[in-house]
Amino acid sequence: MAPSSRLPLIAIVGRPNVGKSTLFNRITGKRRALVSREPGMTRDRRIEPAEWCGRYFFVVDTGGLQDEDNPLGQLISEQALKAIQEGDLIFFTVDGREGITPQDQEIATLLRRLNKEVILLVNKIDSPQKEGSGAEFHELGFPTVIEISADHGLNVDIALDRLVELLHPPQSLETKDPEAAIVILGKPNAGKSTFLNQLLGQDRLVTSDIPGTTRDTVDLEVYSGGHLYKFIDTAGIRKKGQTKTVPDKLAVIHARKSLERADIACLMIDGSEGVTHQDAVIGGYAREEGKAVVLILNKMDLLNPAQRKTLEMDVESKLQFIGFAPRLYISAKTGQNVQKLFPLLQEVYDSFTKRVSTGQLNAFFDKALADRYLGSYRGKPIKLKYITQTGVKPPTFILFTNAGSHLHFSHYRYLENQLRSHFGFRGTTIRIKVRATKKR
């Protein structure tokens, strides 16, 4: 869904680990935000639509406002401050178990200066014995203070009722479904978030030279050339031996799940490092899931012509199994060639959804396979009867033979190459299944 500028924006803010992402998941009804007891799990702004009592609005989850002496903490805080400035109403979330902290007081001072509508939510009040412990938070100076448990849903409905009362008169929700979902995959620090910020033309995602800056998946919608695309930024997929902490493991799980709900996988490779084993593993994930694939070779501004030639040879040898994927050579840092992604996306999405009529297929079939020897099965020559397309996303074909699935893999590969040569299918996985013709 594309955001409508007429709909209110509700920002959930607070210091780290007060339950903002749990509240975000509760309000939106989705488990998109990573939740952990470790502070600092959320680093980017995440926006999702929500509805309450017939009122539509957008909810923004933010990273915790924190110590700016830490460079990464400063970047996360900048994202949260942008959400506060853009928000029409603020859900200021605090931890009712810990009481008022100096950080809470600093955030409260900031919010009062901005003169925005603020609802103070005292979270983690999850038992009758704790009710009333939020009274001390009135001294932060906000007229509406509500004790909630985001984890259990306690009094979240009361907070939303109050939200609806404070919103401007109802506006209709304008929606448009994205045509294609694109997931950005790659190793940590390959430049995925920097690349998406270039596409958006704004710093929506936290970027730094620290590997693993992105831990969560973030959905972003972008219009280009009259088309709406949904981009899914993901945490870098590490090697199994390097995912030692719970947040790192959760990040990899979410990245794999994001691949499942995407149409196109953009595999971003750090051109200054060349193609690594982990890049090939990630490319294998995309092919196994049957996705369209685009190779994005980043940091080309750091390479001289000889190094670029070496990189191209590296791609040819190590990523041959996704040789159908078009390549885009970019610099996410400078923006070089970034906007050229959109024509590629449309081309591979057209291939991903292409359907060829049975008549066209069989005319191609007779010509492409007329003189090819396919071996024998049970003492008889293998004969291919006919082929038909049974699905798209990815294009899927069924080949009927007198030998069932007893067909050498080289013939599958040959048929796939012939399909690409005759009908295009650039950038998409093709699936070919073989079935035996029924005996009369």
N, C-alpha and C positions, 0 to 999 in steps of 0.2 A: 504494500500500500504506500502510495506517495503522500507525504505530509501536505496538508492544506494549510496555508499561511493564516487562515481565519480561525483555526482551532487553537485553543489555549495550550500552553506548554507548562507542565508541572515538573519542577526540578526537585529531586530528592538529594539533599546535601547534609553534610555532617562530617565529623572526624572519622578516621578509619575504624572499621570493625564495630560499628554501632547497629548494623543490620540493614543498611540501605539496599543492598542487592536482594536480600530476602523480601523486603517490602516491595521492591520493584517487581519481583516475580509474583508476589501475591496480588498486586493490583492488575498487572497485565495478564495474569493467568498463564504465563509461560515460564519455563525454566531455562531461560537463555543466559542469565547472568550466573557466573560461577560463584558459589558460596563456600566459604571455608572459615575456620576459626583464625587462620593466619591473616593479620592485617595487610591491607594493600592489594587485595585480589583484583578489585576493579581499578582499571587505569585509564580507560577511555570513556567518552560519553556514549551511552547507549540510549536510543530512542525507540519506543514502541507505542502503538496506539492502545487506548483503553476506553472503556465505556462504563458509566455508572448511572442508573436510573434514566436511561435514554440520553445522557449527556456524553459527548465524545471529546476526548482530549488526548494529548501526547504526554507520556511520562519519560523523564530523562534520569537515568541512573548515572551517578558520577563517582569518581574516585574520592577517597577521603581527603579533606583539606588538612594538610599536615606540614611538618617541619620543612621550611624552604631551604635549610642549610644542606639538605640532601638534594643533589641535582635532579634525580628522578622524581623525588617528592615534589619539587618545584614544578616540574612539567605536569604532573598529575593535578596539582592544585590549580594550575592555569586552566586546565580543562574544566574543572569544577566551577571556577569563577566565571568562565564563559557561559556555562549552563545557568548560573544564577542571574547573570545579566540578561540572558535571553528569555528566562522563565517569566510567565505571567503570575505564577503563584509558587511558593516554596514550601516543601515539606522538610522542615528542619528536624532532623532525627538525632536523638541523644540516647545514651544508655542509662536506663533507670536503675540498673544494679550498681553502677559506679558513682552515681551522683554527678553534680556539676564539676567539670574539669576546667582548667585554664583555657584549653582549646575551645571548649564549648562557649566560654565567655567571649573569646576573640571572634568566633564565628557569629555570635549573637550581635556583637557590636557592628560587624560588617553588614549584616542583614538590616539592622535598624537604619543605618546610614543610607541604604539603597531605597528605602521607603517602598518596599514591596509587601504584598499580602503574604504573611507567614503563618503557617500552622505548625506549632511545636509538638512533635510526636515523641513521647517518652516511651521508648521501646523496651522490650524484654520484661514487661510486666505480665508474666505468664502463669500467675497463680493468685487466688484470692488473698493470700497472706501478704502479697506485695502491693495490692491495690492501695492507693493513697501515697505511695512513696514518691510519686511524681510531683507532689505539692511544692517541693523546694524549687522546681524549675520555673515557677512563676516569676522568680526574681530576675530571670533573663529578660523580662519586659515584653512578652508577647501575650495578647489577650486570649488567644485560643491555645490551650494546652490539653492534649488528649493522651491518656495512658493506653498503650497498645501492646500487643505481642504479634509482631510480623510473622514469627515462626508458626504460631497457632491460629492466626487470623483474628484474635481477640480485639474488638473495638476498631478494627480497620474500616468496617462499614460506617461507623460513626465519623471517622476522619473523612471518608469519601462523601458522606452526607454534607458535612461542613464545607468541603471543597466545592460541591455543586452549588451551595448557597452563595459562595463568594465569586463564582464565575460570572462572566458577562452573559447576556441572553443567549439561548441555545443557537448553535450554528449547525447546519447540516454537514455531514462528513462526506468529503469528496474523496473518492478512492479510484485508484487505477492500479491494477495488478502488474507487477514487473513482467516483462516478456521473458527474461532469462535471469537465472541466478548464477552468479560467478563467484567461486571460492578462490581466494588467493592462498596458495600453499608454498611452503619452502622451509628451509632450515632457519633457525634463529639468526636474526641480524642480517637477513638477505636483503632487507629494504622494503618489505611488504607494506608497512604502515606509511612510510615516506611516499611510496608510490601512490597509495590511495589518497593521501593528502594532496598530491599533485593533481590527481583526477578531480577531486572535489574543489580544488582552488581555495582550500582553507585547512587550518590545522585542527581537524576533528579527532585525530588519533595521536596518542603520545608516542613520540619517536626519540630515540637516543642511541648512542653507540654501545649501550649496555645490552649484551645478548639476553633475550628473554623478556624484553620490556613489555611486549604484548603477551598476556596470559589467557585472555578470554577471547571469544569470537564476537565480532561486532558486525551488524548488518547496516549497510548504507545504500541508499537509493540515489541513482544518478541518471539524469536525462541527457541524452545526446542524440542529435540527428532525428528527433521525433520518437526515439525509443527510450523506454524506461528499463534500466538494469538494476538488479539488486546485487551489490558486492558484499561478500562475506570475508572480512579480515580474520585471520586466525593466528594463534600462537605458533611459533616455529615448532616443527615436528622434530624432536630430538631422537637420537639413537636410544634404543631400549635401555642400554647401560647407563645413560645420562639422565634418565627421568627418575630421580631419587626421591624428590619431595612430593607430597600429596598435590600441591598446586600444579607442579609440572606434569604429573600424571593426568590430572583432570584436564589440563590444557590440551594434551595430545588426544585424549578421548573426545573432547569437544571438536577439535580440528577434524578428526575422522568422521564424526557425525555430520559436520558441516559439509563434508564432501558428499555424503549420501543425499543431502537435500539440494545440491547444486546441479546445474546443467553443464556448466563449463568449469574446468579446473585450469587456473592459470598457475603454472609451476614457475616460481621465481628462483633463479639461480644467480648466485654471487659470481659474476664474471671474473672478479679478481682472484677467486679461489679455483675456478674451473669446476667441472662436473664431478661431484663426489659420489661415493657409494650411497650416501643418504639421499641425495637428489634422485638417484635411480630408484631407490626404494619408494620414495614419495610418488614418482611417476608411475611406478607399478600399482600403487593404490588407486590412482586415477583410472588406469586402464582396467583394473579388476572391477571397478565400480561401473564401467561402461560409459565414461564421461567423454565429452569433447575436451580437447586439451590445447592450450596455447603455451608455448615456452617463452618466458620473459627473461632475457639475459640482462641483468642489471650491472651497474657500475662500469659501463663501457667508457666513461670519461677517464677511467684510470688505466686503460689499456692502449698500448701502441699497436700499429698494424700487425706486427709479427705475433703479438700476444693474442690479438683477436683471431688470427688465422689458427693458432693453436687451440683456442676455445672452440672454434667451429669444428675442428677435427675431433675434439673431445666429445662434443655433442653427437657427432655422427657415430662414433664408436660405442659410447656408453649409453646412449638413449635411442638406439636403433629400434627398439620395440615400440617406441612412440614416434617413429619417423614421420608419421602422418601429421604431426602437430606443426603448425606454422610458428616461425620464430620472430620475436620482436626484440631488437637490440636497443636498450634504453639507458638513461641515467635518471634514476628517480630523484637524485639530489638536485640536478640542474633542470629537470623536466624534459630533457631531450627525448623526442619520439613518444612520449607518454600518451599523447592524445591519439596516436595512430592505433592504439589498442581497439578503439571502438569499431572501425571498419572490420578488423579481424574478428571481433566478437560476433558481429552480425553474420559474417561469412560462415564461421564454424557453427553458429546456432542454426543457420539455414540448413547446413549439412546434417546437423544433429536431428533435425525434425523433417528431413527430406523423405518423401515417399515416391517410389517408382512403380508404375503400373506393371501388372503381370505380363501384359503384352510386350512392353519395352524390355522387361527382364528376360523374357524367353527369346526374343530376337537377339539380344546381347549374348545370351546363354549358348545358343546354337553356334554363333560365330566364334566366341571366345574359347569354347571347349570342344570344337568339332574334331580337331586333330590331336588332342592331348590324351596320351596313354595314362590310365589311372591304376594300372596294376590289376590283380585278380583277387577274387574272393571265393573260396571253396571250389577252386578249379575253373571258375568262370570269369571272364573279363568284367570289371566293374563298369557299370553304365550309369550315367547321370540322366535322370528322367526329365525333371524340370525344377525350377526354382520359383519361390514366391516371397514377397516381403510381408512379414507379419506384424511389424511394429516399428516405432520410432523411439528416439531418446533412450538408447542409441538405435540406429537403423538395424533391424534384425531380420534375417532371412532364413528360410528353411529350404534345404536342398534334399530332394528325394532321389534315392539311389536304390539299386538292387542289393547293396551291401550294408545297409544300415549305417552305423557310425564307423564302420571299418574302412576309413579313408585316411591316408597318410597326411600328417600335418602340413606337408609341403603343398598339398593340393588346396587346403584351406587358405594358406598364405597366397598362393597363386590366384585363387578366386577373389580374395579380398583385394589384391592389387589390381585385378582386372575391373572390379566394381568401381574402384577409385578412379581408374583411368577413363572409364566410359561415363560415369555419372558424377564425378567430383568427389563428394564426401570428404572434402578437405577438413582436417582438424578433428574428426570424430572417430571414436571407436566404432567398429563394425562387428556385429555378432552373426556367426553362421552356424546354424544347427543342421544336423543331418538326420534324416529319417528314412526308414525302409519303405519302399512302395509295397502296398498290399498285394498279395498273390490272388489272382482270380480263381 
